[in-house]
Amino acid sequence: MRDPALNLGLAASSLSALAAACLFGSTPMDVGRVFAALLGQGSAVDNAIIWQIRLPRALSAFLVGAALGASGAALQGLLRNPLAEPGVLGVSASAALCASGVLLWGGSVSAWSVPVASVIGALIATAIIAIVAWRTHSILTLILVGVGLSSLAGALMSLMLNLAPHPFSLTDLFNWTLGSVANRSFMDIAQVSPFLVLGAVLLAVSGRSLSALTLGEATAASVGVNLVRLRVLIVLGAGLATGASVALAGAIGFVGIVAPHLIRPLCGHDPARSLLPAAMMAGLLLVIADIGVRLMPGVFELKLGVLAALIGAPLFMLIVLRRSSSA
């Protein structure tokens, strides 16, 4: 499939999913009411439901998925490892750890404190993974380091929750760490947008060099690729994008590995060509998953991160088994 047709198809599907997400909620609304509210011509209640609740939630899900999908595709290209992904490598968990610390002990200092802390945590973890990848070509070692980072972040999170000075805030924090875009607003999106945009730009700039890297580091260097600059760009870009997504929705795993694998055969296995489609595919998947969360019966709404893990973890194991059988 040619890239323009693929990108147009994904863009149209994403817009359709965002529109569909505006239809579902606790207040029944037909298509006419939703369309009128989107144009600002509905009743005051309808306009508030769409513009203050449903549309920000849907956009948050799409942006989080897009950030994780692009980061996953870029990390897989840089590390030449199809199993690389922010959640699997511990980047999301590290970002959630730093952001949680600020939420518990310093969240009222500034509106930017949580996004900044989340980005710092993601950058630290991404840098560690990159350093390990440069020193070893073992996929198993890389995955084990990622598992170790996730476990360490989880242990520190548990310790932090036990030592939390405000017990009444623990429930909200716990729900946030499970991953959710419920009750997100345009203000929340605006706070993380600078990090998302900068991360996306850095990843996009690195795209052409990623294509050359598929031929090997020596060949890439021989055609003029600055390997140090490429690594810095992707580490910063993936860290910024992942940190921003965690600040907006908490830790959501596996979408960053599933989307690139779905897209890669349609892009000729070229990392550069897969960045944009993987971002849109991941955003589309997360919007659809959030719609599913809202449609599930029950008194309490299932967290988006939980549903993503329930679907993504089996797919991740399938990818590992297929890779092992073909090795």
Backbone bond lengths (Angstrom), bond angles and torsions (degrees), N, CA, C in turn:
res aa  C-N    CA-C-N  psi(-1)  N-CA   C-N-CA  omega(-1)  CA-C   N-CA-C  phi
1 M - - - 1.465 - - 1.526 109.50 -
2 R 1.344 116.62 133.06 1.462 120.28 179.87 1.522 109.99 -70.88
3 D 1.327 115.37 148.49 1.457 120.39 -175.61 1.527 113.93 -58.88
4 P 1.353 120.06 -45.81 1.473 118.06 -179.66 1.521 113.11 -58.72
5 A 1.327 117.41 -41.77 1.469 120.39 179.42 1.523 110.48 -65.80
6 L 1.329 116.46 -40.82 1.465 120.45 179.00 1.517 110.66 -63.68
7 N 1.327 116.77 -47.21 1.464 120.43 -178.41 1.523 112.08 -65.55
8 L 1.345 116.18 -39.76 1.467 119.22 178.05 1.524 111.02 -65.80
9 G 1.322 116.11 -40.04 1.461 119.64 178.36 1.522 112.12 -64.13
10 L 1.327 116.70 -42.07 1.460 120.59 178.45 1.523 111.29 -68.20
11 A 1.340 116.32 -38.10 1.468 119.19 178.70 1.523 111.08 -64.66
12 A 1.341 116.32 -43.31 1.464 120.02 178.98 1.528 110.65 -65.08
13 S 1.322 116.87 -41.00 1.465 120.46 178.86 1.526 111.14 -64.94
14 S 1.337 116.39 -38.77 1.459 120.32 179.71 1.522 111.21 -65.89
15 L 1.322 117.01 -43.11 1.468 120.53 177.84 1.529 110.51 -63.53
16 S 1.321 116.34 -39.32 1.472 119.69 178.19 1.523 110.90 -64.57
17 A 1.333 116.48 -40.45 1.464 119.95 179.33 1.525 110.96 -66.71
18 L 1.336 117.22 -39.64 1.466 120.46 177.98 1.528 110.51 -63.61
19 A 1.350 115.86 -40.87 1.461 119.10 177.71 1.525 110.95 -65.60
20 A 1.345 116.46 -41.11 1.465 120.19 179.18 1.518 111.12 -64.24
21 A 1.346 116.79 -34.98 1.462 120.41 -179.46 1.522 111.66 -63.66
22 C 1.329 116.59 -25.72 1.473 120.15 179.11 1.530 112.35 -75.76
23 L 1.332 116.31 -11.83 1.463 119.72 -178.11 1.521 112.87 -84.23
24 F 1.322 116.81 -21.94 1.464 119.90 -168.75 1.516 111.71 -107.93
25 G 1.322 115.10 137.98 1.453 121.89 178.70 1.513 110.12 170.50
26 S 1.314 115.13 -175.62 1.462 119.14 -177.93 1.528 112.28 -69.98
27 T 1.332 116.84 -23.34 1.464 121.43 177.82 1.518 110.00 -100.87
28 P 1.343 119.67 113.66 1.465 121.29 -179.55 1.531 111.39 -62.24
29 M 1.329 116.27 132.27 1.463 121.61 177.39 1.515 108.67 -141.50
30 D 1.340 116.27 131.75 1.454 118.73 178.12 1.532 109.79 -84.06
31 V 1.334 115.23 175.30 1.463 120.77 -175.26 1.526 111.45 -61.02
32 G 1.321 116.95 -40.16 1.461 120.33 -179.23 1.516 112.22 -61.50
33 R 1.315 117.06 -44.82 1.473 120.46 179.92 1.527 110.88 -65.57
34 V 1.326 116.08 -40.41 1.463 119.43 179.51 1.525 110.58 -65.04
35 F 1.329 116.94 -44.52 1.462 120.61 -179.41 1.521 110.85 -63.15
36 A 1.327 116.48 -42.24 1.461 119.77 178.55 1.525 111.06 -63.87
37 A 1.326 116.79 -40.07 1.463 120.14 179.67 1.522 111.47 -67.07
38 L 1.336 117.05 -37.73 1.458 120.43 177.96 1.526 111.38 -62.02
39 L 1.321 115.61 -31.88 1.470 120.32 178.19 1.527 111.62 -86.77
40 G 1.337 116.63 -0.50 1.461 120.19 -179.59 1.509 113.83 77.90
41 Q 1.346 117.00 16.32 1.454 120.93 -176.25 1.530 112.70 -110.96
42 G 1.330 117.01 10.16 1.451 120.02 177.95 1.518 111.00 -86.13
43 S 1.313 115.79 -174.68 1.458 120.01 175.67 1.525 109.71 -68.20
44 A 1.332 115.64 165.80 1.462 119.59 -179.56 1.523 111.39 -59.86
45 V 1.337 115.75 -38.37 1.469 119.86 179.75 1.522 110.44 -67.74
46 D 1.350 117.19 -46.29 1.461 120.40 -179.88 1.522 111.22 -62.05
47 N 1.329 116.97 -44.06 1.465 120.65 179.06 1.524 110.91 -59.92
48 A 1.330 116.59 -40.27 1.467 120.28 -179.84 1.523 111.02 -67.50
49 I 1.327 116.77 -41.23 1.468 120.10 -179.43 1.528 110.41 -62.20
50 I 1.326 116.84 -44.59 1.464 120.18 -176.55 1.527 111.53 -73.58
51 W 1.342 117.05 -49.67 1.461 120.65 -170.60 1.523 113.70 -85.06
52 Q 1.323 117.22 -19.07 1.461 118.50 -179.10 1.528 113.49 -108.63
53 I 1.345 116.92 -15.88 1.466 118.68 -176.44 1.525 111.66 -123.36
54 R 1.331 117.08 -63.95 1.459 119.78 -168.30 1.530 113.36 -75.75
55 L 1.326 118.92 -46.41 1.460 120.20 -178.01 1.527 112.00 -66.79
56 P 1.331 119.83 -44.68 1.475 118.40 176.13 1.528 112.39 -60.28
57 R 1.315 116.30 -37.36 1.470 119.57 179.04 1.521 110.45 -64.57
58 A 1.323 116.98 -46.42 1.463 120.29 -179.44 1.528 111.31 -64.37
59 L 1.327 117.07 -43.14 1.464 120.55 178.65 1.523 111.17 -64.02
60 S 1.329 116.44 -37.76 1.464 119.77 178.22 1.524 110.54 -62.01
61 A 1.336 116.53 -44.51 1.460 120.08 178.87 1.520 111.15 -61.31
62 F 1.324 116.85 -42.85 1.466 119.89 -179.34 1.521 111.18 -65.83
63 L 1.335 117.62 -45.34 1.467 120.70 -178.23 1.526 111.51 -64.87
64 V 1.332 116.74 -40.71 1.462 120.17 178.06 1.526 110.03 -62.88
65 G 1.327 116.52 -47.08 1.460 119.63 178.43 1.517 111.94 -61.59
66 A 1.337 117.28 -42.92 1.461 120.70 -179.65 1.523 111.47 -62.07
67 A 1.329 116.22 -41.78 1.468 120.09 179.46 1.525 110.88 -63.04
68 L 1.325 116.69 -44.67 1.461 120.57 -179.04 1.529 111.56 -70.11
69 G 1.333 117.15 -37.49 1.459 120.41 178.89 1.513 112.45 -65.51
70 A 1.340 117.25 -45.53 1.463 120.94 178.31 1.523 110.97 -65.15
71 S 1.343 116.51 -41.42 1.469 120.18 179.15 1.522 110.96 -63.36
72 G 1.339 116.54 -43.33 1.456 120.11 178.83 1.519 112.12 -61.72
73 A 1.344 117.07 -44.79 1.464 120.61 -179.85 1.527 111.06 -63.69
74 A 1.342 117.20 -40.93 1.459 120.89 -179.39 1.524 111.50 -68.14
75 L 1.336 116.94 -42.91 1.463 120.24 179.66 1.527 111.15 -65.93
76 Q 1.325 117.30 -37.83 1.457 120.20 177.31 1.519 110.69 -64.26
77 G 1.340 116.69 -37.76 1.460 119.65 178.05 1.520 112.26 -70.73
78 L 1.317 117.13 -41.81 1.460 121.00 -178.79 1.524 111.41 -66.68
79 L 1.325 116.26 -47.16 1.464 121.04 -176.46 1.522 112.19 -85.41
80 R 1.353 115.99 -7.18 1.469 122.24 -176.05 1.527 109.74 50.18
81 N 1.325 112.49 46.46 1.460 121.13 -176.89 1.521 108.34 -135.89
82 P 1.328 118.87 110.83 1.468 121.25 -176.62 1.520 113.95 -68.23
83 L 1.332 118.21 -7.00 1.456 121.31 -179.88 1.525 112.10 -99.56
84 A 1.331 117.15 0.62 1.465 120.22 -179.63 1.522 110.05 -73.82
85 E 1.336 115.15 137.61 1.474 121.79 -179.55 1.518 108.00 -171.06
86 P 1.338 119.17 144.56 1.469 120.25 -176.00 1.518 114.62 -53.34
87 G 1.334 117.62 -40.30 1.455 119.64 -179.31 1.512 112.77 -70.81
88 V 1.325 116.89 -44.69 1.463 121.42 -178.91 1.524 111.21 -66.07
89 L 1.323 117.73 -36.26 1.460 122.03 -175.82 1.526 113.05 -87.39
90 G 1.311 118.35 4.25 1.461 120.69 175.68 1.510 114.99 85.09
91 V 1.329 117.89 5.13 1.461 120.55 -178.47 1.532 110.58 -69.30
92 S 1.328 116.49 -45.32 1.465 120.20 -179.97 1.527 111.21 -63.41
93 A 1.334 116.52 -42.14 1.467 119.83 -179.76 1.524 111.44 -64.14
94 S 1.329 116.47 -38.78 1.473 120.06 179.05 1.519 110.83 -67.36
95 A 1.326 116.60 -39.58 1.463 120.15 177.35 1.523 110.60 -64.65
96 A 1.334 116.42 -42.41 1.462 120.57 178.96 1.526 111.40 -63.80
97 L 1.334 117.09 -36.28 1.461 120.72 179.20 1.524 111.32 -62.46
98 C 1.324 116.59 -49.11 1.470 120.24 -179.10 1.525 111.10 -65.39
99 A 1.328 116.47 -41.95 1.456 119.35 179.70 1.518 111.54 -65.55
100 S 1.334 116.96 -37.40 1.464 120.68 179.49 1.520 111.11 -65.17
101 G 1.324 116.43 -38.74 1.456 119.47 177.46 1.514 112.32 -60.15
102 V 1.323 115.82 -40.33 1.458 119.52 178.08 1.522 110.85 -68.94
103 L 1.336 116.56 -39.66 1.461 119.87 179.14 1.531 111.68 -61.40
104 L 1.322 116.12 -37.94 1.455 119.75 -177.78 1.521 113.21 -78.76
105 W 1.336 116.59 -39.00 1.457 118.98 -169.49 1.529 115.54 -120.02
106 G 1.333 116.83 -6.39 1.463 115.84 -178.50 1.501 114.12 -156.67
107 G 1.340 116.96 21.06 1.460 119.93 -174.93 1.514 114.44 -65.56
108 S 1.325 117.70 -21.43 1.459 119.78 -177.06 1.521 112.82 -88.67
109 V 1.346 116.71 -0.79 1.463 119.39 -177.98 1.513 110.47 -66.46
110 S 1.309 117.83 -46.95 1.458 122.50 -177.38 1.517 109.54 -156.97
111 A 1.332 116.17 151.07 1.462 120.22 177.00 1.526 111.26 -66.00
112 W 1.345 116.92 -21.37 1.455 121.77 -178.34 1.520 112.60 -90.82
113 S 1.324 118.45 -4.37 1.458 120.59 -173.10 1.524 112.45 -64.77
114 V 1.336 117.46 -43.10 1.462 119.90 -179.00 1.528 111.81 -67.34
115 P 1.345 120.21 -49.25 1.469 118.76 177.10 1.527 113.13 -59.08
116 V 1.326 117.36 -41.58 1.463 119.90 -178.92 1.520 110.78 -64.86
117 A 1.345 116.96 -44.63 1.460 120.25 178.88 1.522 111.11 -62.80
118 S 1.328 117.02 -40.54 1.460 121.34 179.46 1.529 110.76 -63.17
119 V 1.318 116.82 -43.48 1.466 120.99 179.60 1.531 110.33 -64.89
120 I 1.326 117.36 -41.48 1.470 120.28 178.83 1.527 110.66 -60.80
121 G 1.334 117.29 -45.57 1.458 120.44 178.00 1.520 112.23 -60.31
122 A 1.341 116.84 -41.99 1.459 120.72 179.53 1.525 111.53 -66.48
123 L 1.326 117.12 -39.86 1.464 120.81 179.88 1.526 111.42 -64.97
124 I 1.322 116.49 -40.92 1.468 120.02 179.47 1.532 110.20 -62.18
125 A 1.339 116.03 -47.81 1.470 119.60 -179.03 1.526 111.39 -65.18
126 T 1.339 117.35 -41.42 1.463 120.41 179.74 1.521 111.14 -63.67
127 A 1.326 116.69 -39.76 1.463 120.37 178.16 1.527 111.04 -63.84
128 I 1.333 117.28 -41.61 1.470 120.71 178.24 1.529 110.60 -61.43
129 I 1.325 116.29 -45.42 1.465 120.63 -179.92 1.528 110.56 -62.42
130 A 1.335 116.62 -42.20 1.463 120.40 179.96 1.525 111.22 -62.73
131 I 1.330 116.58 -42.20 1.469 120.72 179.65 1.530 110.36 -62.69
132 V 1.333 116.33 -44.55 1.466 120.26 178.34 1.524 110.76 -61.94
133 A 1.321 116.86 -41.46 1.462 120.93 -178.98 1.528 111.58 -64.17
134 W 1.330 117.58 -35.61 1.465 120.33 179.26 1.520 111.70 -70.23
135 R 1.342 117.09 -27.26 1.464 120.65 -175.82 1.525 113.03 -91.83
136 T 1.317 116.97 -18.42 1.456 119.70 179.87 1.521 109.30 -142.37
137 H 1.315 116.23 146.61 1.461 121.11 177.68 1.534 110.63 -104.59
138 S 1.316 116.28 11.59 1.459 120.56 -178.94 1.525 110.68 -82.55
139 I 1.322 116.19 120.87 1.461 120.75 177.34 1.514 110.26 -64.64
140 L 1.330 116.06 -39.62 1.457 119.91 -179.40 1.528 111.00 -61.24
141 T 1.324 117.17 -43.07 1.464 120.72 179.38 1.521 110.62 -62.03
142 L 1.328 116.33 -42.37 1.457 120.60 -178.63 1.532 110.79 -63.51
143 I 1.322 116.29 -44.98 1.460 120.22 -179.92 1.522 110.37 -65.29
144 L 1.329 117.06 -40.35 1.463 120.10 179.28 1.527 111.63 -64.45
145 V 1.324 116.97 -37.96 1.465 119.69 176.02 1.523 110.05 -64.09
146 G 1.339 116.60 -41.00 1.460 120.04 177.14 1.513 112.26 -63.28
147 V 1.326 116.19 -41.30 1.467 120.22 176.53 1.525 110.12 -63.30
148 G 1.340 116.00 -39.93 1.460 119.78 178.28 1.517 112.08 -63.50
149 L 1.341 116.98 -41.60 1.461 120.28 177.28 1.526 111.22 -62.63
150 S 1.333 116.00 -43.68 1.459 120.00 178.82 1.527 111.40 -62.44
151 S 1.339 116.20 -42.49 1.458 120.28 -179.93 1.524 111.27 -66.09
152 L 1.331 116.24 -41.67 1.468 119.95 178.58 1.524 110.47 -63.86
153 A 1.332 116.27 -44.40 1.463 119.58 178.70 1.523 110.90 -62.65
154 G 1.352 116.62 -39.85 1.455 119.84 177.86 1.514 112.56 -64.59
155 A 1.341 116.24 -40.60 1.459 120.09 179.36 1.526 111.00 -65.68
156 L 1.334 116.38 -43.51 1.462 119.97 178.30 1.526 111.33 -65.83
157 M 1.334 115.87 -33.57 1.463 119.64 176.42 1.525 110.45 -64.30
158 S 1.329 116.57 -43.70 1.466 120.24 178.37 1.520 111.11 -62.76
159 L 1.335 116.28 -42.30 1.461 120.38 177.98 1.520 110.61 -62.19
160 M 1.315 116.28 -41.85 1.454 121.16 -179.02 1.530 111.09 -65.04
161 L 1.325 116.08 -40.35 1.466 119.37 178.64 1.525 111.18 -65.97
162 N 1.338 116.73 -36.01 1.460 119.98 178.19 1.524 111.85 -67.73
163 L 1.328 116.55 -31.19 1.458 120.83 -177.84 1.523 112.54 -97.09
164 A 1.318 116.84 7.30 1.465 120.46 -175.21 1.527 111.00 -60.82
165 P 1.347 116.66 133.87 1.466 119.83 -178.68 1.523 113.45 -79.17
166 H 1.332 116.99 -13.89 1.464 120.74 -177.18 1.521 109.00 -123.37
167 P 1.324 118.65 88.89 1.475 121.40 -176.18 1.517 113.76 -58.87
168 F 1.341 117.41 -31.19 1.467 119.59 -176.63 1.524 112.87 -71.21
169 S 1.322 116.67 -15.15 1.468 119.50 179.18 1.521 112.26 -90.75
170 L 1.342 117.29 -5.17 1.457 120.67 -175.25 1.524 112.43 -65.33
171 T 1.321 117.30 -38.34 1.460 119.82 -179.26 1.516 111.29 -62.37
172 D 1.331 116.57 -46.47 1.468 120.19 179.09 1.523 110.90 -62.52
173 L 1.328 116.54 -41.62 1.459 120.09 -179.70 1.520 110.83 -66.11
174 F 1.329 116.59 -41.75 1.459 120.28 179.52 1.521 110.73 -62.11
175 N 1.336 116.56 -43.64 1.459 120.23 178.67 1.527 111.24 -62.43
176 W 1.345 115.97 -36.98 1.465 119.49 -179.21 1.523 111.01 -67.67
177 T 1.332 117.07 -39.19 1.460 119.59 -178.95 1.527 112.31 -68.68
178 L 1.322 118.06 -20.12 1.463 120.56 176.90 1.522 111.79 -75.16
179 G 1.321 117.81 -16.55 1.452 121.78 178.04 1.513 112.78 92.97
180 S 1.327 116.55 114.02 1.462 120.59 -179.75 1.518 109.53 -161.90
181 V 1.323 116.40 148.81 1.465 121.74 174.23 1.524 110.44 -113.78
182 A 1.323 116.92 12.23 1.465 120.02 177.41 1.521 110.19 -65.46
183 N 1.333 115.46 141.79 1.468 122.76 176.51 1.526 113.32 65.33
184 R 1.322 118.35 20.93 1.467 120.13 174.73 1.517 109.40 -80.31
185 S 1.320 115.61 149.99 1.460 121.13 -177.44 1.527 109.36 -124.87
186 F 1.334 115.09 171.43 1.457 119.03 176.12 1.523 111.34 -64.85
187 M 1.325 117.26 -27.15 1.464 120.47 176.02 1.527 110.46 -65.53
188 D 1.332 116.97 -41.14 1.466 120.75 176.86 1.526 110.61 -61.44
189 I 1.329 115.85 -42.31 1.468 120.17 179.01 1.524 110.09 -64.56
190 A 1.330 117.02 -41.91 1.461 120.53 -178.91 1.523 111.91 -62.44
191 Q 1.329 117.29 -34.97 1.460 120.56 -177.86 1.525 112.63 -67.53
192 V 1.330 117.42 -32.48 1.465 119.45 -178.93 1.528 112.51 -97.95
193 S 1.334 117.32 -9.85 1.466 120.44 -176.06 1.521 114.10 -57.88
194 P 1.343 120.19 -42.00 1.477 118.55 178.82 1.522 112.66 -57.85
195 F 1.324 117.50 -39.75 1.459 120.54 179.78 1.529 111.00 -71.16
196 L 1.343 116.09 -39.72 1.460 119.81 177.57 1.526 111.68 -62.50
197 V 1.321 116.25 -46.49 1.467 120.51 -177.99 1.520 110.88 -65.13
198 L 1.331 117.06 -46.51 1.464 119.84 179.97 1.525 111.02 -62.93
199 G 1.339 117.03 -42.24 1.453 119.86 177.46 1.515 112.03 -62.13
200 A 1.333 117.16 -41.97 1.466 121.10 179.40 1.525 111.16 -64.04
201 V 1.320 116.78 -40.81 1.472 120.49 179.12 1.523 110.90 -63.33
202 L 1.321 117.35 -44.52 1.463 120.89 -179.71 1.528 111.20 -63.47
203 L 1.324 116.87 -40.46 1.462 119.96 178.30 1.528 111.14 -67.61
204 A 1.327 116.75 -39.50 1.462 120.22 -179.85 1.529 111.14 -65.51
205 V 1.328 116.83 -39.80 1.465 121.20 179.62 1.521 111.24 -63.29
206 S 1.330 116.72 -31.09 1.470 120.40 -177.27 1.517 113.18 -82.81
207 G 1.332 117.80 -4.36 1.455 120.96 -171.24 1.517 115.04 -58.07
208 R 1.331 117.29 -49.82 1.466 119.97 -176.51 1.528 111.48 -63.04
209 S 1.318 116.47 -38.29 1.466 119.64 178.66 1.515 111.45 -66.31
210 L 1.338 117.30 -32.43 1.462 120.43 177.66 1.525 111.05 -62.74
211 S 1.319 116.89 -36.35 1.463 120.21 178.37 1.520 110.65 -62.04
212 A 1.333 116.29 -42.96 1.460 120.15 179.14 1.521 111.68 -67.25
213 L 1.326 116.91 -30.94 1.460 121.21 -177.36 1.523 112.17 -67.50
214 T 1.320 117.85 -22.11 1.461 120.13 178.68 1.529 111.76 -63.49
215 L 1.338 116.84 -19.96 1.463 121.42 178.98 1.521 112.57 -86.76
216 G 1.341 116.15 -2.81 1.455 120.08 -178.45 1.519 110.88 111.35
217 E 1.326 116.52 153.97 1.459 120.68 -177.16 1.516 111.96 -64.39
218 A 1.341 117.61 -41.17 1.464 120.70 -178.50 1.524 110.88 -63.64
219 T 1.326 116.10 -44.67 1.473 119.41 179.23 1.514 111.13 -66.39
220 A 1.336 116.79 -41.01 1.457 120.13 179.03 1.524 110.95 -61.95
221 A 1.329 116.76 -42.37 1.469 120.07 179.04 1.521 110.93 -65.45
222 S 1.340 116.95 -33.99 1.465 120.16 -178.18 1.519 112.80 -69.60
223 V 1.336 117.32 -22.13 1.470 120.39 178.70 1.528 111.56 -98.87
224 G 1.328 116.20 11.89 1.465 119.78 172.56 1.505 116.56 100.29
225 V 1.329 118.86 9.28 1.456 120.86 179.48 1.529 109.33 -78.77
226 N 1.317 116.33 126.21 1.463 122.00 175.12 1.527 107.44 -85.12
227 L 1.330 116.19 102.12 1.455 120.51 -172.82 1.526 112.17 -65.65
228 V 1.321 116.98 -38.72 1.468 119.95 178.79 1.522 110.04 -63.02
229 R 1.325 116.81 -46.33 1.466 121.04 179.41 1.523 110.59 -62.11
230 L 1.332 117.27 -40.80 1.461 121.36 179.90 1.521 110.75 -62.02
231 R 1.323 116.61 -45.27 1.460 120.15 -179.81 1.518 111.58 -63.18
232 V 1.313 116.12 -42.50 1.463 120.04 179.88 1.528 110.50 -63.50
233 L 1.333 116.16 -43.98 1.463 120.11 -179.49 1.525 111.53 -60.05
234 I 1.326 117.03 -45.45 1.462 119.70 -176.20 1.523 111.38 -73.65
235 V 1.336 117.13 -38.68 1.461 119.41 176.90 1.524 110.44 -61.51
236 L 1.339 116.55 -45.82 1.461 119.75 178.84 1.525 111.09 -67.00
237 G 1.332 116.50 -44.79 1.463 120.01 -177.70 1.513 112.28 -63.69
238 A 1.343 117.38 -47.55 1.461 120.59 179.89 1.522 110.98 -67.18
239 G 1.330 116.94 -37.52 1.463 119.75 178.77 1.511 112.15 -65.42
240 L 1.337 116.81 -43.89 1.459 120.61 179.30 1.531 111.09 -64.68
241 A 1.330 116.67 -46.39 1.467 120.33 -177.74 1.523 111.39 -66.31
242 T 1.329 116.83 -44.64 1.462 119.93 -179.39 1.526 111.07 -67.40
243 G 1.329 116.74 -43.66 1.460 119.92 178.37 1.512 112.08 -59.85
244 A 1.325 117.08 -40.85 1.462 120.73 178.80 1.519 111.13 -65.74
245 S 1.334 116.90 -39.94 1.469 119.68 179.93 1.522 111.15 -65.72
246 V 1.332 116.95 -38.97 1.465 120.12 178.53 1.525 110.35 -68.08
247 A 1.319 117.42 -39.14 1.463 120.25 177.93 1.517 111.57 -62.45
248 L 1.334 116.56 -31.27 1.459 120.41 -177.92 1.525 112.96 -84.39
249 A 1.326 117.46 -37.46 1.472 119.28 -170.96 1.514 114.46 -132.17
250 G 1.328 119.22 1.25 1.449 119.71 -174.60 1.521 110.41 82.44
251 A 1.320 116.31 -170.44 1.465 121.22 -175.96 1.520 110.64 -82.77
252 I 1.335 116.42 118.94 1.469 122.84 176.39 1.517 107.30 -127.15
253 G 1.314 116.38 118.75 1.453 120.27 -173.73 1.512 114.55 -104.96
254 F 1.329 114.45 166.88 1.464 126.66 169.26 1.534 114.84 75.97
255 V 1.327 119.63 -24.01 1.471 118.45 179.78 1.523 110.15 -64.84
256 G 1.345 116.86 -29.22 1.457 120.65 179.86 1.510 114.27 -72.63
257 I 1.311 118.52 -13.66 1.467 120.65 176.01 1.522 111.48 -103.37
258 V 1.326 117.22 -32.65 1.457 120.88 -177.89 1.530 110.90 -70.48
259 A 1.335 117.26 -47.26 1.467 120.57 -176.87 1.530 112.84 -60.23
260 P 1.345 120.17 -49.34 1.469 118.72 177.76 1.521 113.70 -59.59
261 H 1.329 117.60 -34.70 1.471 119.88 179.40 1.526 111.18 -70.05
262 L 1.321 117.41 -32.65 1.464 119.66 175.98 1.528 111.71 -70.66
263 I 1.318 115.71 -32.83 1.463 121.27 -175.07 1.524 112.73 -85.78
264 R 1.319 117.34 -34.72 1.465 121.10 -169.69 1.530 114.34 -53.47
265 P 1.335 120.93 -43.87 1.469 118.82 179.18 1.527 113.42 -63.39
266 L 1.334 116.99 -24.25 1.463 120.87 -179.48 1.517 112.24 -84.04
267 C 1.332 117.08 -9.44 1.468 121.88 -177.89 1.524 112.03 -115.46
268 G 1.315 117.34 17.96 1.451 119.67 -179.87 1.512 113.52 65.34
269 H 1.342 117.35 24.16 1.469 123.00 179.63 1.531 111.70 57.95
270 D 1.322 116.15 31.51 1.468 122.03 177.83 1.530 108.63 -98.06
271 P 1.343 118.67 117.47 1.473 120.37 -177.86 1.526 113.18 -59.33
272 A 1.320 116.82 -37.65 1.470 119.67 -178.27 1.526 110.81 -64.44
273 R 1.324 116.78 -43.51 1.460 120.90 -177.94 1.517 112.28 -73.88
274 S 1.329 117.12 -17.27 1.465 119.58 -176.60 1.520 113.41 -91.09
275 L 1.342 119.25 -11.05 1.463 121.08 -174.33 1.529 111.99 -60.05
276 L 1.332 117.04 -56.03 1.466 120.92 -177.94 1.531 111.97 -66.39
277 P 1.354 119.16 -48.57 1.474 118.04 178.17 1.528 113.26 -61.36
278 A 1.336 117.49 -37.13 1.460 119.67 179.13 1.521 110.63 -65.83
279 A 1.330 116.64 -37.77 1.465 119.98 177.78 1.528 110.47 -63.21
280 M 1.338 116.92 -47.05 1.466 119.61 -178.86 1.525 111.60 -67.91
281 M 1.331 117.02 -38.10 1.460 119.97 178.88 1.520 110.63 -63.93
282 A 1.334 117.67 -43.93 1.468 120.84 179.96 1.524 110.56 -65.30
283 G 1.339 116.39 -41.06 1.460 119.29 176.86 1.514 111.83 -62.10
284 L 1.335 116.45 -43.10 1.467 121.67 178.06 1.524 111.00 -61.42
285 L 1.329 116.60 -44.53 1.468 120.26 -179.25 1.522 111.60 -62.70
286 L 1.338 116.28 -39.49 1.461 118.81 -177.45 1.526 111.58 -73.34
287 V 1.338 117.95 -33.54 1.466 120.27 175.17 1.525 110.09 -65.05
288 I 1.330 116.75 -43.80 1.463 120.53 178.50 1.532 110.50 -63.63
289 A 1.338 116.09 -40.77 1.469 119.63 178.30 1.522 111.08 -63.08
290 D 1.329 116.89 -38.46 1.466 119.46 -179.96 1.523 111.00 -69.52
291 I 1.327 117.02 -34.32 1.466 119.83 173.39 1.522 109.40 -62.06
292 G 1.343 116.52 -43.56 1.454 120.22 178.05 1.517 112.86 -60.94
293 V 1.339 116.07 -38.10 1.463 120.70 177.53 1.522 110.83 -59.44
294 R 1.336 116.09 -42.32 1.468 120.10 -177.60 1.521 112.30 -73.13
295 L 1.324 117.25 -25.81 1.472 120.32 -177.92 1.522 113.05 -87.72
296 M 1.330 116.84 -14.09 1.465 119.23 -179.07 1.525 110.87 -67.61
297 P 1.321 117.46 136.06 1.479 119.93 178.58 1.523 110.85 -71.57
298 G 1.302 115.21 152.99 1.462 119.56 177.95 1.513 110.53 141.39
299 V 1.310 114.87 158.81 1.462 119.94 179.97 1.516 110.40 -73.07
300 F 1.339 117.03 -40.82 1.445 121.56 -177.96 1.527 109.59 -107.00
301 E 1.315 116.04 139.39 1.451 121.96 -178.59 1.523 110.32 -77.10
302 L 1.333 116.88 130.62 1.453 122.08 176.22 1.526 109.29 -66.33
303 K 1.323 116.19 138.09 1.456 120.21 -179.01 1.523 110.35 -72.41
304 L 1.325 115.39 143.62 1.461 121.15 -177.36 1.524 111.00 -61.33
305 G 1.341 117.37 -40.72 1.453 120.38 -179.91 1.516 112.28 -63.63
306 V 1.324 116.84 -33.79 1.469 121.08 178.21 1.524 110.44 -67.19
307 L 1.342 116.43 -45.78 1.462 119.77 179.31 1.528 110.66 -64.42
308 A 1.329 116.93 -40.77 1.467 120.34 178.83 1.524 110.90 -61.24
309 A 1.330 116.80 -39.25 1.464 120.33 178.91 1.519 111.57 -70.04
310 L 1.342 117.25 -39.52 1.461 120.72 179.89 1.529 111.41 -62.56
311 I 1.340 116.12 -34.77 1.466 119.99 179.50 1.525 111.01 -87.32
312 G 1.330 116.34 -42.21 1.457 120.74 -173.25 1.515 114.48 -74.48
313 A 1.337 118.02 -35.80 1.469 120.17 -177.31 1.534 112.56 -61.40
314 P 1.350 119.43 -46.67 1.473 118.33 176.48 1.530 112.59 -61.97
315 L 1.342 116.65 -37.53 1.466 119.29 178.11 1.522 111.01 -65.61
316 F 1.335 116.16 -38.12 1.457 120.42 177.54 1.527 110.38 -62.23
317 M 1.334 117.10 -44.37 1.464 119.93 178.87 1.528 111.06 -64.40
318 L 1.342 116.43 -35.57 1.461 119.90 177.55 1.525 110.71 -64.77
319 I 1.330 117.02 -40.79 1.467 121.40 177.85 1.526 110.34 -61.91
320 V 1.335 116.31 -43.31 1.469 120.60 179.74 1.530 110.39 -63.39
321 L 1.330 117.53 -44.42 1.461 121.01 -178.63 1.535 111.39 -65.14
322 R 1.324 116.30 -40.37 1.460 119.34 179.09 1.527 111.00 -65.59
323 R 1.328 115.51 -39.30 1.472 119.68 178.88 1.519 110.28 -66.82
324 S 1.335 117.13 -38.97 1.460 120.62 -179.75 1.534 110.73 -66.58
325 S 1.334 116.60 -40.17 1.463 120.37 -177.81 1.525 112.03 -70.62
326 S 1.354 116.54 -26.77 1.466 119.89 -179.02 1.513 112.50 -90.20
327 A 1.376 116.51 -10.47 1.464 119.87 -177.93 1.533 110.22 -74.66
